Amino acid sequence: MTAENFIKELQEEVFMETEISLMTLETNFKDLDEWDSLTALSLIAHFDFNLGKKLSGDQIKNAVIIQELYNIATA
């Protein structure tokens, strides 16, 4: 999966109200307006159902930018 595809999927499935142009690998996803606990759960569900990866609360807590989420998704 390319970084562009990953960002596009995140925008379509998790950060639906955020303009795709605001999302890059360097974006602090926790600074996005729609970030909250429900978005975190959506992120965990996206990783599980769409990517076949487990994403823990600790991983979310420790991650800051989308690049770190991409690294987990592609590991």
TORKOL-4160 file (C-alpha; in steps of 0.2 Angstrom, whole numbers, padded with zeros to 4 digits, m for minus):
75
<pt num="1" X="0000" Y="0000" Z="0000"/>
<pt num="2" X="0007" Y="0017" Z="m0005"/>
<pt num="3" X="0007" Y="0032" Z="0007"/>
<pt num="4" X="m0006" Y="0041" Z="m0004"/>
<pt num="5" X="m0018" Y="0026" Z="m0004"/>
<pt num="6" X="m0016" Y="0025" Z="0015"/>
<pt num="7" X="m0020" Y="0043" Z="0017"/>
<pt num="8" X="m0035" Y="0042" Z="0005"/>
<pt num="9" X="m0042" Y="0027" Z="0015"/>
<pt num="10" X="m0040" Y="0036" Z="0031"/>
<pt num="11" X="m0049" Y="0051" Z="0025"/>
<pt num="12" X="m0063" Y="0041" Z="0017"/>
<pt num="13" X="m0065" Y="0029" Z="0032"/>
<pt num="14" X="m0060" Y="0038" Z="0048"/>
<pt num="15" X="m0057" Y="0057" Z="0045"/>
<pt num="16" X="m0072" Y="0060" Z="0033"/>
<pt num="17" X="m0075" Y="0078" Z="0038"/>
<pt num="18" X="m0056" Y="0083" Z="0035"/>
<pt num="19" X="m0051" Y="0089" Z="0018"/>
<pt num="20" X="m0039" Y="0077" Z="0010"/>
<pt num="21" X="m0028" Y="0092" Z="0006"/>
<pt num="22" X="m0025" Y="0094" Z="0025"/>
<pt num="23" X="m0018" Y="0076" Z="0027"/>
<pt num="24" X="0000" Y="0072" Z="0023"/>
<pt num="25" X="0012" Y="0060" Z="0031"/>
<pt num="26" X="0018" Y="0074" Z="0042"/>
<pt num="27" X="0001" Y="0079" Z="0048"/>
<pt num="28" X="m0002" Y="0078" Z="0067"/>
<pt num="29" X="m0018" Y="0068" Z="0066"/>
<pt num="30" X="m0023" Y="0072" Z="0084"/>
<pt num="31" X="m0023" Y="0091" Z="0079"/>
<pt num="32" X="m0037" Y="0088" Z="0066"/>
<pt num="33" X="m0054" Y="0095" Z="0071"/>
<pt num="34" X="m0063" Y="0079" Z="0071"/>
<pt num="35" X="m0051" Y="0070" Z="0082"/>
<pt num="36" X="m0059" Y="0063" Z="0098"/>
<pt num="37" X="m0061" Y="0046" Z="0107"/>
<pt num="38" X="m0074" Y="0040" Z="0094"/>
<pt num="39" X="m0062" Y="0044" Z="0080"/>
<pt num="40" X="m0049" Y="0034" Z="0089"/>
<pt num="41" X="m0061" Y="0019" Z="0089"/>
<pt num="42" X="m0065" Y="0021" Z="0071"/>
<pt num="43" X="m0046" Y="0021" Z="0068"/>
<pt num="44" X="m0044" Y="0005" Z="0077"/>
<pt num="45" X="m0059" Y="m0003" Z="0068"/>
<pt num="46" X="m0051" Y="0003" Z="0051"/>
<pt num="47" X="m0035" Y="m0005" Z="0055"/>
<pt num="48" X="m0043" Y="m0021" Z="0060"/>
<pt num="49" X="m0056" Y="m0023" Z="0047"/>
<pt num="50" X="m0048" Y="m0015" Z="0032"/>
<pt num="51" X="m0030" Y="m0018" Z="0035"/>
<pt num="52" X="m0030" Y="m0034" Z="0045"/>
<pt num="53" X="m0019" Y="m0026" Z="0058"/>
<pt num="54" X="m0021" Y="m0023" Z="0077"/>
<pt num="55" X="m0019" Y="m0006" Z="0083"/>
<pt num="56" X="m0018" Y="m0004" Z="0102"/>
<pt num="57" X="m0023" Y="0011" Z="0112"/>
<pt num="58" X="m0004" Y="0013" Z="0117"/>
<pt num="59" X="0001" Y="0014" Z="0099"/>
<pt num="60" X="m0012" Y="0028" Z="0096"/>
<pt num="61" X="m0006" Y="0037" Z="0111"/>
<pt num="62" X="0012" Y="0036" Z="0106"/>
<pt num="63" X="0009" Y="0040" Z="0088"/>
<pt num="64" X="0009" Y="0059" Z="0083"/>
<pt num="65" X="0009" Y="0060" Z="0064"/>
<pt num="66" X="0001" Y="0050" Z="0050"/>
<pt num="67" X="0018" Y="0043" Z="0045"/>
<pt num="68" X="0018" Y="0033" Z="0062"/>
<pt num="69" X="0001" Y="0026" Z="0058"/>
<pt num="70" X="0007" Y="0021" Z="0040"/>
<pt num="71" X="0022" Y="0013" Z="0048"/>
<pt num="72" X="0011" Y="0002" Z="0059"/>
<pt num="73" X="0000" Y="m0002" Z="0044"/>
<pt num="74" X="0014" Y="m0007" Z="0033"/>
<pt num="75" X="0024" Y="m0017" Z="0046"/>
